[in-house]
């Protein structure tokens, strides 16, 4: 089987990673910057979540009004992922230099004004829990106050010149991107890492959303450069993508247990983890039902035919090549979607995560080479090493 990940990056470890995708017909330039998360304690994660939310209000140089003007009112998207922080935006192509300058300003000189911090804390504290967000991000947000200095000590542990990956999609040469980024970040300085880092752990919430329980089957983690990625990903398409998937047919159609059911290639610090997520009506027998569901899913996967394999490949083609906003590959809190900005985001993220260029056509071809026995084995591998996390409804 041809592996998607055979072309690992050979750049020097201390060099910034820059990805350029040529799209000459576009009138805009899309930028994305991603930085992997170091090991952070629960308190530092809350500070980082506050920092990321505050970051959207601008830097010391680029205020909110300047950002709106430069991006034609679209603003900047800043997201905390399970394994990274992602910043992205689009500007008209004649504003390429200003876009590079704004991106570097965000990571070097975030403003973290008192008003922005207060607004971020209020928004994060009042954020309504959903069964999906609680299952994916179970730790509560209970930060009451903080300062710019506190945010910067965590922020600069994440954003370092040698750790970030930058992607640019549009009508600009790689040479211009390299030169512009090197010039704008020539004086980038960061704080040293703390001698005694935060190792606190927050307890997860006792209950979920009223009337709704969630169950997450979490398979064993595997490396992002593992050659089995195409088989594992195709198994997730077969298990939980679309109405013909095993999850939909068994949990929803046959038993009527679930409101929503999906499969995810969930990112972790060390790679990826296959996750099957089910949202159900709160029920005292939830644990028993999920044990039964796991057995039935395993048996169903063992009975898959070439028709099931073809359906999974069809779903993969729709999401990877036809911009259908669905499927196991996530960018933040949503599946991979279409658009120039999303191409910049996944290009930066995939390079950071796997060391290889994002090439959806190549990924699909790698999945087509997965035969039916290999597909069944990949699904059964998930169940053989899975754990079940239950979050009962309140």
C-alpha positions in Angstrom: 0.0 0.0 0.0 1.3 3.4 -1.0 1.6 5.5 2.1 0.5 9.1 2.1 3.1 9.9 4.7 6.3 8.6 3.0 7.5 12.1 2.1 8.4 13.5 5.5 9.8 17.0 5.7 13.6 17.1 5.7 14.0 20.8 6.8 16.3 21.7 9.6 14.7 21.4 13.0 15.3 25.1 13.8 13.8 26.4 10.6 10.3 27.8 10.3 7.9 25.7 8.3 6.3 27.6 5.4 3.8 26.1 3.1 2.8 27.7 -0.2 -0.3 26.6 -2.3 -0.6 28.3 -5.7 -4.1 29.4 -6.6 -3.5 32.2 -9.2 -7.2 32.7 -10.0 -8.1 33.7 -6.5 -8.5 37.4 -5.7 -7.6 36.8 -2.1 -4.6 35.5 -0.1 -5.5 33.1 2.7 -3.1 32.8 5.7 -3.0 30.2 8.4 -0.6 29.7 11.2 -0.6 26.7 13.5 1.5 26.1 16.7 1.6 22.7 18.5 0.7 22.7 22.2 3.4 21.8 24.7 2.4 19.9 27.8 0.2 22.2 29.8 -1.5 21.8 33.1 -5.2 22.5 33.5 -4.7 26.1 34.8 -2.3 27.0 32.0 -4.8 25.5 29.5 -7.5 27.9 30.8 -5.0 30.8 30.5 -4.3 29.7 26.9 -8.0 29.4 26.1 -8.5 33.0 27.4 -5.5 34.2 25.4 -6.8 32.6 22.2 -10.2 34.1 22.7 -8.7 37.6 23.4 -6.4 37.4 20.4 -9.2 38.0 18.0 -9.4 41.6 19.2 -6.0 42.3 17.7 -2.3 43.0 18.5 -0.5 46.1 19.7 -0.1 47.2 16.1 -3.3 45.9 14.5 -6.5 47.0 16.2 -9.9 45.6 15.6 -10.8 48.3 13.1 -7.5 47.8 11.2 -8.2 44.1 11.0 -11.7 44.6 9.7 -10.4 47.0 7.1 -7.6 44.7 6.0 -9.8 41.6 5.8 -12.8 43.3 4.2 -14.8 42.8 7.3 -14.1 39.1 7.7 -11.9 39.3 10.8 -9.5 36.8 12.1 -10.3 33.2 13.3 -8.4 32.0 16.4 -9.1 28.5 17.6 -7.7 26.3 20.4 -7.5 22.7 19.0 -6.9 19.6 21.1 -3.2 19.6 20.0 -2.5 23.1 18.6 -3.6 26.7 18.2 -4.8 27.9 14.8 -4.9 31.5 13.5 -6.3 32.2 10.0 -7.7 35.0 7.8 -8.0 36.2 4.3 -6.9 39.5 2.7 -7.0 40.9 -0.9 -3.9 39.7 -2.8 -2.6 43.3 -3.1 -2.4 43.3 0.7 -0.1 40.3 0.9 2.7 42.2 2.7 0.2 43.7 5.2 -1.2 40.2 5.8 2.3 38.8 6.6 2.9 41.7 8.9 -0.4 41.3 10.7 0.1 37.5 11.2 3.6 38.1 12.7 2.2 40.8 14.9 -0.5 38.5 16.3 2.1 36.0 17.5 4.8 38.4 18.5 2.8 41.4 19.9 -0.7 40.3 21.0 -2.4 43.2 22.8 -4.3 41.3 25.5 -6.0 44.5 26.7 -7.8 44.4 30.0 -11.2 44.9 28.2 -10.4 42.0 25.8 -9.5 39.7 28.6 -12.7 40.6 30.5 -14.8 40.0 27.4 -13.1 36.6 26.7 -13.6 35.4 30.3 -17.2 36.4 30.2 -17.8 34.7 26.9 -16.0 31.5 27.9 -17.8 31.4 31.3 -21.2 31.9 29.8 -20.6 29.5 26.9 -23.6 27.2 26.8 -22.6 23.6 27.0 -23.7 21.2 24.3 -23.5 17.4 24.4 -20.8 17.6 21.7 -18.6 20.2 23.3 -18.8 18.5 26.7 -17.8 15.2 25.2 -14.9 16.7 23.3 -13.8 19.3 25.9 -14.9 18.0 29.3 -12.9 20.3 31.6 -14.9 23.3 32.9 -13.8 26.9 32.4 -13.7 28.7 35.7 -11.0 31.3 35.4 -12.2 34.5 37.2 -9.5 37.0 36.2 -6.0 37.3 34.8 -3.5 39.8 33.4 -1.6 40.3 30.2 1.7 39.2 31.8 0.1 35.9 32.9 -1.3 35.2 29.5 2.0 36.0 27.8 3.9 33.4 29.9 1.7 30.7 28.5 1.2 32.2 25.1 4.9 32.4 24.4 5.4 28.8 25.4 3.1 27.9 22.5 4.2 30.5 19.9 7.9 30.2 19.2 9.7 31.0 15.9 10.9 27.4 15.5 7.6 25.7 16.3 5.0 27.5 14.1 3.9 26.4 10.7 2.6 29.0 8.2 0.6 28.3 5.1 -0.3 30.8 2.4 -2.8 30.0 -0.4 -3.1 32.3 -3.4 -1.1 34.1 -6.1 2.2 34.6 -4.3 5.6 33.0 -4.9 7.2 30.8 -2.3 10.3 33.1 -2.4 8.2 36.1 -1.6 6.6 34.3 1.3 9.9 33.2 2.7 11.5 36.6 2.4 8.5 38.5 3.9 8.1 36.1 6.8 11.9 36.2 7.6 11.9 40.0 7.5 8.8 40.5 9.7 9.9 38.0 12.3 13.7 38.8 12.4 13.4 40.3 16.0 10.9 37.8 17.4 11.7 37.3 21.1 10.0 35.0 23.6 10.2 34.3 27.3 12.0 31.3 28.7 10.0 28.3 29.8 9.2 28.2 33.5 11.4 26.0 35.7 8.3 24.7 37.5 5.5 24.3 35.0 1.9 24.0 36.0 0.9 20.4 36.5 -2.6 21.0 37.9 -5.5 18.8 36.9 -9.2 19.9 36.9 -12.0 17.5 37.6 -14.4 17.1 34.7 -18.0 18.2 35.2 -20.3 15.8 37.0 -23.0 15.8 34.4 -23.8 16.9 30.9 -26.6 18.7 29.2 -30.1 18.3 30.5 -31.8 15.2 29.1 -28.9 14.2 26.8 -26.1 11.7 27.5 -23.0 11.2 25.4 -20.8 8.1 24.9 -17.4 8.1 23.3 -15.7 5.0 22.1 -12.0 5.9 22.1 -9.5 3.7 20.3 -5.8 3.5 20.9 -3.7 6.5 19.9 -1.3 6.1 16.9 1.4 8.2 15.4 0.4 10.8 12.8 3.1 9.3 10.5 1.9 5.7 10.9 1.5 4.0 7.5 -1.8 2.5 8.7 -3.5 6.0 8.6 -5.4 5.4 5.3 -6.9 2.1 6.6 -7.8 3.6 9.9 -9.4 6.6 8.3 -11.4 4.5 5.8 -12.6 2.4 8.7 -13.9 5.6 10.4 -15.8 6.6 7.2 -17.4 3.1 7.1 -18.2 3.1 10.8 -19.7 6.6 11.3 -20.0 8.8 8.2 -23.4 9.1 6.6 -26.7 7.3 6.8 -25.3 4.1 5.4 -22.6 3.8 8.1 -22.7 1.1 10.8 -23.3 3.6 13.6 -26.3 5.2 11.9 -27.9 1.9 10.8 -27.5 0.2 14.2 -27.7 2.9 16.9 -30.3 5.2 15.2 -32.2 3.2 12.7 -32.4 -0.2 14.4 -32.5 0.7 18.1 -33.6 4.4 18.0 -31.0 5.2 20.7 -29.1 8.2 19.4 -29.9 11.7 18.2 -26.5 12.1 16.5 -23.6 9.7 15.8 -20.3 10.4 14.1 -16.8 9.1 13.8 -13.7 11.2 14.2 -10.0 11.1 13.6 -9.4 12.9 16.9 -6.1 14.7 17.2 -3.9 14.1 20.3 -0.5 15.4 21.5 1.2 12.2 20.2 -0.8 11.7 17.0 -4.4 10.7 16.4 -7.1 8.7 18.1 -10.2 7.1 16.5 -13.3 8.2 18.3 -17.0 7.1 17.8 -19.3 9.6 19.5 -23.0 9.0 20.2 -25.5 11.4 21.7 -28.5 9.8 23.3 -31.5 10.5 25.4 -30.5 10.2 29.1 -31.2 6.7 30.2 -30.2 4.7 33.3 -29.2 1.8 31.1 -26.8 3.8 28.9 -23.8 1.8 30.0 -25.5 -1.5 29.1 -26.7 -0.1 25.8 -23.3 1.1 24.8 -21.7 -2.3 25.7 -24.3 -3.9 23.4 -23.7 -1.3 20.7 -20.0 -2.0 20.7 -20.6 -5.7 20.2 -23.0 -5.1 17.4 -20.7 -2.6 15.7 -17.8 -5.1 15.8 -20.0 -7.8 14.4 -21.3 -5.5 11.7 -17.7 -4.5 10.7 -16.8 -8.2 10.4 -19.7 -8.7 8.0 -18.9 -5.7 5.7 -18.9 -6.4 2.0 -17.4 -4.6 -1.0 -20.5 -2.5 -1.1 -19.7 -1.1 2.4 -16.1 -0.4 1.3 -17.3 1.4 -1.9 -19.8 3.5 0.2 -17.0 4.5 2.6 -14.8 5.5 -0.4 -17.6 7.5 -1.9 -18.0 9.4 1.4 -14.3 10.0 1.5 -14.3 11.4 -2.1 -17.2 13.7 -1.3 -15.5 15.2 1.8 -11.9 15.3 0.5 -12.4 16.3 -3.2 -15.9 17.8 -3.4 -15.9 20.1 -0.3 -18.9 18.3 1.4 -18.6 19.6 5.0 -18.7 16.1 6.6 -16.4 13.3 7.6 -13.9 12.3 10.3 -11.2 14.8 9.7 -11.6 17.8 12.0 -10.4 21.4 12.0 -11.3 22.7 15.5 -14.9 21.9 16.3 -16.1 21.1 12.8 -15.3 18.6 10.1 -13.1 19.7 7.2 -14.9 22.1 4.9 -14.3 23.8 1.6 -13.0 27.3 0.8 -9.6 29.0 0.4 -9.3 29.7 4.2 -9.9 26.0 5.0 -7.3 24.9 2.5 -4.8 27.2 4.2 -5.7 25.8 7.6 -5.5 22.1 6.7 -2.3 22.7 4.8 -0.6 24.3 7.8 -2.1 21.8 10.2 -1.2 18.7 8.2 2.4 19.8 7.7 2.7 20.4 11.4 1.1 17.1 12.3 2.5 14.7 9.8 5.5 16.4 8.3 3.9 15.9 4.9 2.0 18.1 2.5 -1.7 18.0 2.5 -2.8 16.2 -0.7 -6.4 15.0 -0.5 -6.3 13.3 -3.9 -3.2 11.3 -2.8 -4.9 10.4 0.5 -8.0 9.2 -1.3 -5.8 7.0 -3.6 -4.1 5.6 -0.5 -7.5 4.7 0.9 -8.6 3.0 -2.4 -5.6 0.6 -2.0 -7.1 -0.6 1.3 -8.8 -3.9 0.5 -11.8 -5.4 2.4 -9.8 -7.6 4.8 -7.5 -4.6 5.8 -10.6 -2.4 6.2 -12.2 -4.9 8.6 -9.0 -5.4 10.5 -8.7 -1.6 11.0 -12.2 -1.4 12.4 -11.7 -4.4 14.7 -8.4 -2.8 15.9 -10.4 0.2 17.1 -12.8 -2.0 19.2 -10.0 -4.3 20.5 -8.3 -1.4 22.3 -11.2 1.0 22.9 -12.3 2.6 26.1 -15.8 4.0 26.8 -16.3 7.4 28.2 -19.8 8.2 29.4 -21.2 11.6 30.3 -24.7 11.2 31.7 -27.3 13.9 31.1 -28.2 16.1 34.1 
